[in-house]
Amino acid sequence: MTEVGRALDAFEADGEIGAIVITGSERAFAAGADIKEMQNRTFQERYGGNFLAHWNRISTVKKPVIGAVNGFALGGGCEWAMMCDVIYAGEKAQFGQPEILLGTIPGEILLITLILN
Ligand SMILES: C/C=C/C(=O)SCCNC(=O)CCNC(=O)[C@H](O)C(C)(C)COP(=O)(O)OP(=O)(O)OC[C@H]1O[C@@H](n2cnc3c(N)ncnc32)[C@H](O)[C@@H]1OP(=O)(O)O
């Protein structure tokens, strides 16, 4: 997300860019946060280390953001899609929050986004 955040900062500052399209591959838009990276961290490490510091950057960009979604948009990937101003979903797009099966709840943004929409 740090890299995506940096790219969004640059696009926002670039006067030649009017709108931003975020996409993935045919198989996946994004499968969510890296479970392998997260699994051995304690709550204190994740919370204190600002693990989700840049998570909502898509929703604060001051230019229109389009999410072009195909394949899996899961967990944080589903949240990314919902943070876009417009979702353009292909026929194979699948949205979901499978992290509940890992004993965790959807991250920072999902519940608020669902309530607001
Ligand atoms: C705040 C935010 C929190 C979150 O976002 S929590 C994460 C939420 N996302 C998930 O729980 C998605 C978990 N992944 C899956 O359900 C499945 O995967 C898929 C449906 C995306 C794909 O299934 P299939 O086509 O059968 O492929 P495969 O063999 O399961 O996965 C291929 C490789 O991709 C790795 N992978 C998939 N998703 C993640 C992930 N989110 N974090 C880290 N690795 C992931 C797997 O482990 C595996 O890797 P290897 O080939 O080494 O076994």
The ligand as a MOL file (V3000), in Angstrom:
LIG
                    3D

  0  0  0     0  0            999 V3000
M  V30 BEGIN CTAB
M  V30 COUNTS 53 55 0 0 0
M  V30 BEGIN ATOM
M  V30 1 C -7.0300 -5.0050 6.5120 0
M  V30 2 C -7.0390 -6.0160 5.4410 0
M  V30 3 C -7.0980 -7.3810 5.7480 0
M  V30 4 C -7.0620 -8.3850 4.6600 0
M  V30 5 O -7.1070 -8.0510 3.4910 0
M  V30 6 S -6.9140 -10.0260 5.1560 0
M  V30 7 C -6.7600 -10.9390 3.6180 0
M  V30 8 C -8.1030 -11.1510 2.9500 0
M  V30 9 N -7.9480 -11.9710 1.7630 0
M  V30 10 C -8.0340 -13.3180 1.8070 0
M  V30 11 O -8.3000 -13.9140 2.8500 0
M  V30 12 C -7.8090 -14.0450 0.4940 0
M  V30 13 C -7.0970 -15.3380 0.7370 0
M  V30 14 N -6.8250 -16.0160 -0.5160 0
M  V30 15 C -7.7520 -16.8060 -1.1180 0
M  V30 16 O -8.8970 -16.9480 -0.7150 0
M  V30 17 C -7.2750 -17.5330 -2.3520 0
M  V30 18 O -5.8760 -17.5750 -2.3640 0
M  V30 19 C -7.7560 -16.8790 -3.6770 0
M  V30 20 C -9.2900 -17.0270 -3.7560 0
M  V30 21 C -7.3630 -15.4140 -3.7980 0
M  V30 22 C -7.0970 -17.6320 -4.8770 0
M  V30 23 O -7.3370 -19.0030 -4.7470 0
M  V30 24 P -6.5550 -20.0030 -5.7400 0
M  V30 25 O -6.7890 -19.6050 -7.1370 0
M  V30 26 O -6.9980 -21.4000 -5.3260 0
M  V30 27 O -5.0090 -19.8000 -5.4360 0
M  V30 28 P -4.1980 -20.1420 -4.0910 0
M  V30 29 O -3.3870 -21.3840 -4.3170 0
M  V30 30 O -5.0900 -20.1410 -2.8780 0
M  V30 31 O -3.2420 -18.8510 -3.9590 0
M  V30 32 C -2.1180 -18.6750 -4.8030 0
M  V30 33 C -0.9640 -18.1540 -3.9650 0
M  V30 34 O -1.3250 -16.8290 -3.5150 0
M  V30 35 C -1.1780 -16.7700 -2.1070 0
M  V30 36 N -2.1490 -15.7910 -1.5750 0
M  V30 37 C -3.4080 -15.6060 -1.9540 0
M  V30 38 N -3.9830 -14.6120 -1.2580 0
M  V30 39 C -3.0140 -14.1610 -0.4110 0
M  V30 40 C -2.9750 -13.1350 0.5810 0
M  V30 41 N -4.0440 -12.3600 0.8390 0
M  V30 42 N -1.8320 -12.9400 1.2530 0
M  V30 43 C -0.7350 -13.7030 1.0010 0
M  V30 44 N -0.7160 -14.7000 0.0790 0
M  V30 45 C -1.8450 -14.9090 -0.6170 0
M  V30 46 C -1.4790 -18.2020 -1.6400 0
M  V30 47 O -0.9670 -18.4140 -0.3440 0
M  V30 48 C -0.7480 -18.9770 -2.6990 0
M  V30 49 O 0.6420 -18.9580 -2.4050 0
M  V30 50 P 1.5660 -20.2560 -2.6250 0
M  V30 51 O 1.4920 -20.5230 -4.0900 0
M  V30 52 O 2.9080 -19.8560 -2.1210 0
M  V30 53 O 0.9320 -21.3470 -1.8240 0
M  V30 END ATOM
M  V30 BEGIN BOND
M  V30 1 1 1 2
M  V30 2 2 2 3
M  V30 3 1 3 4
M  V30 4 2 4 5
M  V30 5 1 4 6
M  V30 6 1 6 7
M  V30 7 1 7 8
M  V30 8 1 8 9
M  V30 9 1 9 10
M  V30 10 2 10 11
M  V30 11 1 10 12
M  V30 12 1 12 13
M  V30 13 1 13 14
M  V30 14 1 14 15
M  V30 15 2 15 16
M  V30 16 1 15 17
M  V30 17 1 17 18
M  V30 18 1 17 19
M  V30 19 1 19 20
M  V30 20 1 19 21
M  V30 21 1 19 22
M  V30 22 1 22 23
M  V30 23 1 23 24
M  V30 24 2 24 25
M  V30 25 1 24 26
M  V30 26 1 24 27
M  V30 27 1 27 28
M  V30 28 2 28 29
M  V30 29 1 28 30
M  V30 30 1 28 31
M  V30 31 1 31 32
M  V30 32 1 32 33
M  V30 33 1 33 34
M  V30 34 1 33 48
M  V30 35 1 34 35
M  V30 36 1 35 36
M  V30 37 1 35 46
M  V30 38 1 36 37
M  V30 39 1 36 45
M  V30 40 2 37 38
M  V30 41 1 38 39
M  V30 42 1 39 40
M  V30 43 2 39 45
M  V30 44 1 40 41
M  V30 45 2 40 42
M  V30 46 1 42 43
M  V30 47 2 43 44
M  V30 48 1 44 45
M  V30 49 1 46 47
M  V30 50 1 46 48
M  V30 51 1 48 49
M  V30 52 1 49 50
M  V30 53 2 50 51
M  V30 54 1 50 52
M  V30 55 1 50 53
M  V30 END BOND
M  V30 END CTAB
M  END
